[in-house]
């Protein structure tokens, strides 16, 4: 890779994206970060967003909090790294807001695009790696976790989120790479590397 790139991993809860984001960042020598919570300010926002004790947060307030996290993240982490010539690999991006608060919470997706475009000063990921992982694998992984506020949002919510990711991937095939998340960590990593190589990105 020549010019530095901003790469985001997206997908459902427990799809394996955090693991694969870390592996790709290590391979590229990239800055590894995440949304929400990639800055000190963002960590405080994330604590509220994921807290099971928070039961009355409105969908619009939730969306604005994720946008605030993102605005700080872009200014503090993503843009300085890119301007210093470093690749950035992020575990989630503004596309998660479109999936979770848009498709999932059923807020207007176009309005969320405008809010997040403003929050990021127009800085969108240049490449999105979407891990489309079988539901039975996700369910098995979640059974081993203490679930947070998003993870306990219900099956219908998560089905809308997953469909949202699939819809967005279909609308922007030049930006999105869909990866079958079924397989071992090494097998999924190999698939990602092969897909990036095919596009001339590795």
N, C-alpha and C positions, 0 to 999 in steps of 0.2 A: 504494500500500500504506500502510495506516495503522499498525496495531500492528506492531512489528518481528517479522520471521519468520526462522526457522532453516530454510534450504533446502539440501538435499544433492543432489549429482549422483552417480549410480551407473551402473555398467555394466562391461563387460568391459575387459581391457587394450586400450589403443589405440582405444577407442570414440569418443574426441573429447570426453569429459566435462571434462577439465581446461581445454581451450580454451573450451568453452561456459560453464563455471562462471565463468571470468574475464570473459567478455563480459556475462553477466547481472549479476555483481557491479558491473561498471563502469556498467551501465545503471541499477542501483538505488542506486549510491553505497554499496554494502554492504561489510562486512568480508569479504575473500576469504581462505579458509584451506583446510587440507587435513588428512586423516587417511590414513595415519599421517604424523607429522613436522611438525605444525602448531605445535609448541613446541620449545624447546631440548632438553628431555627427550625429547620425541617424536622429534626428529631422530636422537638416538642409538639409540633403539629401532628406528627405521626402517632405519638403517644395518645393523643385525643382520638384520632381517627380510628385506631385499632382497639380502643379500650371497650371491653364488653359492658362496662358500667355506664357508658354513654349511650343512653337509650332514646333520647329525644332530639338528636341532631337532625335537622332538616336536610333533605337531599341537596337543596341549593347551597346551604351553609357548607355541607361536605364538599361540594364541587368547588366552592370558593377557597376553602382551606387547601385543597390539593393544588389549586392554581397559585396560591400564595407560596406554598412549598416549592413549586416549580420555578416561580419567578426568582426566588432566592438561589435555587440550585443552578439555574442557568448563569446567573451573574457571578456566583461564587466559585462554581466548580467547572461547568461545561465550557463556557466561553474562554476563560483564562487558559484552560488546557489546550483547546483547539488553537488559540492564538499563539501558544508556545510550541506548536507543532506536534502535539501529542494526540493520539487517538483516544477517544472516550467510549467506554462500553458501560451502558447503564441498564440496571435491572429495573425495568419499567420506564415509561415516559408519558408524555401528554396523551398518548393513545390509550393508556389505561383509564384516564378520565372519560374519554369518549366511550369506552367499553363499559366501565363500571357505573359512572354517573349518568351517561347517556343511555346506552342500551339497557344496563342493569336497573338503574333507578328511574329510567324512562323520562329523563329530562331531554329537552330539544338538543340534538347532537350538533346542529349548525350553530346554535348559540354557544355551546361549549367550545366549539372550534374557534369562534371569535374571541372568547374570553382567554383561552389558552394561547392563541396566537399573539394576543396582546401581552400576556404574562411572560412569554418567552421572547418578546421582541422579534417574533417571526422565526425563531430558531427551532426547527423541527428535526428529528433524527433523519439522517440521510439514508439509513438502512434500518429496517425493523426485522428481527428474527423472531418469528412466531412459532412457539412450540405448541403444536396441536396434539395433546397427549390424551390417550384413551381415558374415558371417564372412570373405568374400573381401577386403573392405576392411580388416578388422582384420589379416588375414594379410599384406597388402601393406605396411601401416604397420609391422608388427613386423619385417619383413625389413630395414627401414632402421634398426633400433635395435640397440644392444648390450643384449641381453636380461638381465633380472635374475632372481632366484631364483623369483619367482612366474610370470614370463613364460615360463620354461622348464619349468614343471610338467607339461606334456604335454597332448595334445588332450582326453583323457577328463576330466581335471581341469577344464579350461576349459569343456567342454560342460556339466558339472555346475554350474559357477558361473553360466553364462549361464541355464541352466534355473532355477536358484535365484532369480535376479533376476526372471525372468518369473513364477515361481510367487508370489513375494512381491507383485509388482505386481498380480497378479490377486486376491490376498486382501485388499488394502487400496486399492481404486480411489479412495477419497476422499482418500487421502494421496499416491498415486503418479500421475504422469503419464508415460506411455510415449511416447517420441519416436522416430520412424524416423530413425536416424543416417545414412541414405544421402543423399548430396547434398553440396554445397559447405558450407563453414563458414557463409556467409551464409544459405543456404537452411535449414540446420538451426536457426540462430539465429532466423530468422523463424518457423519452426514452433513453437519454444519460446515465443516472445513471444505468438504467437497463442493457444497453449494456456493460458498464464497469464492472458491477457486474457479469454478465454472463461470462466475460473473466477473472474474478478473480482479477480485478484491483481496486475494491473498497471493 
